[in-house]
């Protein structure tokens, strides 16, 4: 791998890493923006909860991202938010196929009758993923097994955020309709208006400061950034020292304090998961920003400060991840050995070299 190729690959990997961080961060605001929309406008639908349990046909419990009911609790409206959808066609199909379980009849609704006449499902994804999602849905719907994707009540919304601009234009979040229609007339009127549904900057800012995670697993660099930027510094108080020792349970309890559960109806929604923390701190170890204490499985030694940088934490972490990935690529390339030099070209015997004519 040549020097220029290495640099370009490093830049591309770091850019992708940061982009995924930002997309997940924005998606956190997306989920809670929809929650905010429903809570502030109960005439659209009555919000029930984040990850509220519903029973499937086989008796298994499902947890859609957002659950609500409308028309006097007679009809249901579910939202499933995806921070990212696979580029690979096969993986994307698998992801879309999983949505069928939310379209089939569901039971144990938080209503007096414990049931609804029918329910709609809204898939919410980034505008960069919406076109591929719709194409995949349209193709799958040709198969009788997934014909439900053609039915009224299965919908795709795309979201995008306009950053603030010079001249006074503020940051804004918009939802646009990309596929299908819900059977909720009020929300259809909002989403089909010019410019879709607008969430203003002040609401967006409040949501970002209040919520940090959504039910879907974040990219590991996101959790790493939260640990380094928000959690680890709270353990660094006291006498001057080079490191401190800590276990995963303590980190988990501290994160629950910073990012508290949302108690809605009879459901407790925990913003962060213990396994996400374990994955993130193990990745920090790979970058030499943490060290497992010998003889333990979940106790760690963390340096003070964890990371010295003038860049935003997420960018510095992504740079380290990209560099570490490049080192592994170089090792694999080196172990394969150098390619043999190509043999010199042999000219036909009757062909004279140009130097003979000089």
C-alpha positions in Angstrom: 0.0 0.0 0.0 1.6 3.3 -1.1 1.9 6.3 1.1 -0.7 8.4 -0.6 -3.2 5.4 -0.6 -2.6 5.0 3.2 -3.3 8.7 3.8 -6.5 8.7 1.7 -7.7 5.5 3.3 -7.1 7.0 6.8 -9.0 10.2 5.9 -11.9 8.2 4.5 -12.1 5.9 7.5 -12.0 8.8 9.9 -14.6 10.8 7.9 -17.0 7.7 7.9 -16.5 7.2 11.6 -17.3 10.8 12.5 -20.3 10.8 10.1 -21.7 7.7 11.8 -21.2 9.4 15.2 -23.1 12.5 14.1 -25.9 10.5 12.4 -26.6 8.5 15.6 -26.4 11.7 17.7 -28.9 13.3 15.4 -31.2 10.2 15.5 -31.4 10.5 19.3 -33.0 13.9 18.7 -35.2 12.5 16.0 -36.8 9.9 18.2 -37.5 12.3 21.0 -38.6 15.0 18.6 -41.4 12.6 17.5 -42.1 11.9 21.2 -42.3 15.6 21.8 -44.6 16.1 18.8 -47.1 13.6 20.1 -47.0 14.7 23.8 -47.5 18.4 22.8 -50.3 17.5 20.3 -52.5 14.8 22.0 -55.2 15.5 19.3 -52.9 13.7 16.9 -52.3 10.7 19.0 -52.0 9.7 22.6 -48.3 8.9 23.4 -47.9 5.7 25.3 -44.1 5.1 25.6 -40.7 4.4 24.3 -40.1 0.7 23.9 -43.5 -0.1 25.4 -44.2 -3.8 25.3 -46.7 -5.3 22.8 -47.5 -9.0 22.4 -47.1 -10.7 19.0 -49.2 -13.4 17.5 -46.8 -16.1 18.8 -47.0 -14.8 22.4 -43.6 -13.1 22.2 -43.2 -9.5 23.3 -42.0 -6.8 21.0 -40.7 -3.3 21.8 -41.3 -0.8 19.0 -39.3 2.4 19.5 -42.4 4.6 20.0 -46.0 3.5 20.7 -49.1 5.7 20.5 -52.9 5.3 19.9 -55.4 7.6 18.2 -59.1 7.9 17.5 -60.2 7.5 21.1 -57.6 4.7 21.6 -59.2 2.5 18.9 -56.2 2.6 16.5 -52.5 2.3 17.0 -49.5 4.2 15.6 -46.0 2.8 15.9 -42.6 4.4 15.0 -39.4 2.5 14.3 -36.3 4.7 14.1 -33.1 3.6 12.3 -30.0 5.7 12.7 -28.4 3.9 9.8 -29.4 1.3 7.2 -26.9 -1.1 5.6 -25.4 -0.3 2.2 -25.2 -4.0 1.4 -28.3 -5.1 -0.5 -28.7 -8.4 1.3 -28.2 -6.9 4.8 -30.7 -4.1 3.9 -33.3 -6.7 2.8 -32.9 -8.5 6.1 -33.3 -5.3 8.0 -36.5 -4.4 6.2 -37.9 -7.9 6.5 -37.6 -7.6 10.3 -40.3 -4.8 10.1 -43.0 -7.3 9.2 -43.3 -8.4 12.9 -44.5 -4.9 13.7 -47.1 -4.9 10.9 -48.8 -8.2 12.0 -51.6 -8.0 14.6 -50.3 -7.0 18.0 -52.0 -7.3 21.4 -51.8 -6.0 25.0 -52.1 -2.3 24.0 -52.2 0.1 26.9 -55.9 0.8 26.4 -59.0 -0.1 28.3 -59.8 -2.9 25.8 -56.2 -4.0 25.5 -56.6 -4.0 21.8 -57.0 -1.8 18.7 -58.9 -2.1 15.5 -55.7 -1.8 13.5 -52.3 -0.1 13.8 -49.9 1.7 11.4 -46.1 1.6 11.3 -43.8 4.4 10.4 -40.2 3.6 9.5 -38.1 6.8 10.2 -34.7 6.9 8.6 -32.1 9.4 7.4 -32.8 11.0 4.0 -29.6 9.4 2.6 -31.0 6.0 3.4 -34.7 6.6 2.4 -34.4 6.0 -1.3 -32.6 2.6 -0.9 -35.2 1.7 1.8 -38.1 2.5 -0.5 -36.6 0.6 -3.4 -36.0 -2.5 -1.2 -39.6 -2.3 0.2 -41.1 -2.0 -3.3 -39.1 -5.0 -4.5 -39.9 -7.1 -1.4 -43.6 -6.2 -1.7 -43.8 -8.2 -5.0 -43.3 -11.3 -2.9 -46.6 -12.5 -1.4 -44.8 -13.1 1.9 -44.1 -9.4 2.2 -47.2 -8.1 0.4 -48.1 -6.3 3.7 -45.5 -3.7 2.7 -48.0 -2.5 0.1 -50.8 -2.1 2.5 -52.1 1.2 3.7 -50.6 2.0 7.0 -47.0 1.1 6.3 -45.0 4.3 5.9 -41.5 5.6 5.4 -40.5 9.1 6.7 -37.1 10.6 5.9 -35.5 13.1 8.2 -32.7 15.7 7.7 -31.3 18.6 9.7 -30.5 21.9 8.1 -27.5 23.4 10.0 -27.5 27.0 11.1 -26.3 29.5 8.4 -24.8 33.0 8.4 -27.5 35.6 8.2 -29.6 34.3 11.0 -31.1 31.0 9.7 -31.4 28.7 12.7 -30.8 24.9 12.8 -34.0 23.0 11.9 -35.1 19.4 11.7 -37.6 18.3 9.1 -39.6 15.1 8.5 -40.7 14.3 4.9 -43.0 11.6 3.6 -41.1 9.1 1.4 -43.5 6.1 1.0 -47.1 5.3 1.9 -49.8 6.9 4.1 -50.9 6.4 7.6 -54.6 6.2 8.5 -54.2 9.1 10.9 -55.6 12.1 9.1 -54.1 14.7 11.4 -50.6 13.5 11.1 -51.0 13.0 7.4 -52.0 16.6 7.0 -48.8 17.7 8.8 -46.4 15.4 7.0 -47.8 16.2 3.5 -47.6 20.0 3.9 -44.9 21.8 2.0 -41.6 21.2 3.8 -43.1 18.4 5.9 -43.0 18.5 9.7 -40.7 21.2 11.1 -39.0 20.9 14.6 -37.6 24.3 15.6 -34.1 24.8 16.9 -35.0 25.5 20.5 -36.8 22.2 20.8 -34.0 20.4 19.0 -31.4 21.9 21.4 -33.4 20.9 24.5 -33.8 17.3 23.3 -30.0 17.0 22.6 -29.2 18.1 26.1 -31.8 15.9 27.7 -31.4 12.6 25.9 -28.2 10.7 24.8 -29.2 7.3 23.6 -32.1 5.6 21.7 -33.1 1.9 22.0 -31.0 1.0 19.0 -27.3 0.2 19.7 -25.0 3.1 18.9 -21.8 2.9 16.9 -19.0 2.1 19.4 -17.3 5.4 18.8 -20.4 7.2 20.1 -20.3 5.3 23.5 -16.6 5.8 23.7 -17.0 9.6 23.3 -19.7 9.7 25.9 -17.5 7.8 28.4 -14.4 10.0 27.7 -16.2 13.3 27.5 -19.0 13.0 30.1 -18.5 10.1 32.4 -14.8 9.5 33.1 -14.0 13.1 34.2 -16.4 12.7 37.1 -14.2 10.0 38.6 -11.0 12.1 38.4 -11.6 14.2 41.4 -9.3 14.1 44.4 -5.5 14.1 44.8 -3.3 14.4 41.7 -2.7 11.0 40.2 -1.9 9.4 36.8 -4.8 6.9 36.7 -7.7 5.5 38.6 -9.3 2.1 38.8 -12.9 1.5 38.1 -15.3 -1.4 37.2 -18.1 -1.6 34.6 -20.9 -1.7 37.2 -19.7 1.6 38.7 -19.6 3.2 35.2 -23.1 1.8 34.5 -24.6 3.2 37.6 -23.0 6.6 37.0 -24.3 6.7 33.4 -27.8 5.9 34.7 -27.5 9.0 36.9 -26.5 11.2 34.0 -28.9 9.7 31.5 -31.9 8.7 33.6 -34.5 6.2 32.6 -37.8 7.5 31.1 -40.7 6.1 33.1 -43.7 6.0 30.9 -46.9 4.1 31.8 -45.7 0.8 33.1 -42.5 0.7 31.1 -39.0 1.7 32.2 -36.8 2.8 29.3 -33.1 2.6 30.2 -31.1 5.0 28.0 -27.9 3.0 28.0 -27.1 -0.7 28.1 -24.3 -2.4 30.1 -23.0 -4.3 27.1 -22.6 -1.1 25.2 -20.3 0.2 28.0 -18.3 -3.1 28.0 -17.8 -2.9 24.2 -16.7 0.7 24.4 -14.2 0.3 27.1 -12.7 -2.8 25.4 -12.3 -0.6 22.3 -10.6 2.1 24.4 -8.2 -0.6 25.6 -7.3 -1.4 21.9 -6.5 2.3 21.5 -4.3 2.2 24.7 -6.8 4.6 26.5 -7.7 2.0 29.1 -6.0 -1.1 30.6 -7.7 -4.2 32.0 -6.5 -4.9 35.6 -4.7 -8.3 35.7 -6.8 -11.0 37.2 -10.2 -9.3 36.6 -12.8 -9.4 33.9 -14.5 -6.0 34.3 -12.1 -3.8 36.3 -10.1 -1.2 34.4 -7.3 1.3 34.9 -8.0 4.6 33.1 -5.3 7.3 32.6 -5.9 10.9 33.8 -6.7 12.6 31.5 -8.0 9.8 29.3 -7.3 11.7 26.1 -5.3 14.8 25.4 -6.5 16.7 22.4 -7.6 20.1 21.1 -10.0 18.5 18.6 -13.6 17.5 19.4 -13.4 14.2 21.4 -15.3 12.2 18.7 -12.9 13.4 16.0 -9.9 12.5 18.1 -11.3 9.0 18.9 -12.2 8.4 15.2 -8.7 9.4 14.2 -7.2 6.9 16.6 -9.7 4.2 15.4 -8.7 4.8 11.8 -5.0 4.8 12.6 -5.3 1.5 14.5 -7.3 0.0 11.7 -4.5 1.0 9.3 -1.9 -0.6 11.4 -3.8 -3.9 11.3 -4.1 -3.6 7.5 -0.3 -3.0 7.2 0.4 -6.0 9.4 -1.8 -8.2 7.2 -0.1 -6.8 4.1 3.4 -7.4 5.5 2.7 -11.0 6.6 1.7 -11.9 3.0 5.2 -10.9 1.9 6.2 -8.5 -0.8 5.0 -9.2 -4.3 7.8 -10.5 -6.6 9.1 -8.0 -9.1 7.6 -8.5 -12.5 10.0 -10.1 -15.1 11.4 -7.6 -17.7 9.6 -7.6 -21.0 11.4 -9.4 -23.7 11.3 -7.8 -27.2 10.9 -9.9 -30.3 14.3 -10.8 -31.8 13.7 -8.7 -34.9 12.7 -5.6 -32.9 15.7 -3.2 -32.4 15.9 -0.9 -29.4 15.6 2.8 -30.1 19.1 3.4 -28.8 20.4 1.7 -31.9 19.2 4.6 -34.0 20.9 7.3 -31.9 
